Amino acid sequence: MKTFPKPLSIQEEREYLKRYKEGDLEAREVLINRNLRLVAHVIKKYQQTGYDMDDLLSVGTIGLIKAVNTFNVEKGSRLATYAAKCVENAMLT
């Protein structure tokens, strides 16, 4: 699997989330790209299931995109915490 960019710090994450909520689509792309490592981590659980890893990566990325689009920063959790559930749910449906 390829090397993914380093995750965002808490401060960077909050800044990009704020910018995205204000309509900055480049901030959305950063949030997605800097959390792709999370998708790779979640799909490792499914390596021995016979599913194609590229397919799982694609479906997991769709879950990540949904997470970025629906994340509510006021709930007090990190994006990665919420996104991990969204990624796993995307793979199970």
N, C-alpha and C positions, 0 to 999 in steps of 0.2 A: 504494500500500500504506500501511497505517496506521503511526503512530509507535509504537515499542515502548519499554518501560521500559529504563532503563540497566542494563547487566549488573552482576552482583554483584562486589564485590572478592573477592580470594582469602579474606580473613578472613570476610567475610559468607557466602561459599559454604560454607566449612568449618562455620560455625556452623549454617546451615540444614540442611546434610547431617546433622550430628550430631543436631539436633532431629528431623529426619524419621526417622532410624534409631531414635530413641527413641519413635516413634509419633506425632509431631506432624504431622498432615495439613495444617495451615496452612503449615508450613515446606515441604512438598512443593509446594503451590500456588505459593509464592513462587519456588521453584527452577524450576518450569515457566514461570511468567509472565516471569521475568527472563531466560529463555533463549530466548524466542520470536524474538528478533532473529536468533539463530543459524539457526533454521529458515528465515526469510526470506532470509538470506544464502545458504544451501545451495540453495534452490530457484531462485535467480537463474540458476544454471547451466543450468536446464531451460526458461528462458523461450522459447527459439526452437524448442522440440521439438513444439509443437502441443498439449501437455497443458494443461488448465485450471489456472491458477495457484491458484485457490481449492481445487481438489482436491489439488494438491501441498502446499499449506499444511496441509490437514487431515491428509493422510497423514504429512507431516513432523512435525506436532505429535504424532501417535501414536508416531512414532519417538522424539521427545524424551521423552515420558512413559515409554516403556520404558527409556530411558537413565537417567532419574532413579530409576526403580524398581530398576534392576540395577547402578548405579554402585558401584564399590568404592573408597572413598577411600584404602584402604591400598596401592593400586597406585601411588600417587604422582602421578597425572596430574590435570589439571583436568577438571571435569565437561564443559565445552564441547568438549574434545578428544575425549572418549568419545562425547558426544552427537552431534557432527557425523557420525561414522561410522554411528551408529544411525539418524539422520535420513536419510542417503543410502541406507542399506540398506533402510529402509522404503519409499522411493520406487522402488527398483529391483526390489522383489519384488511 
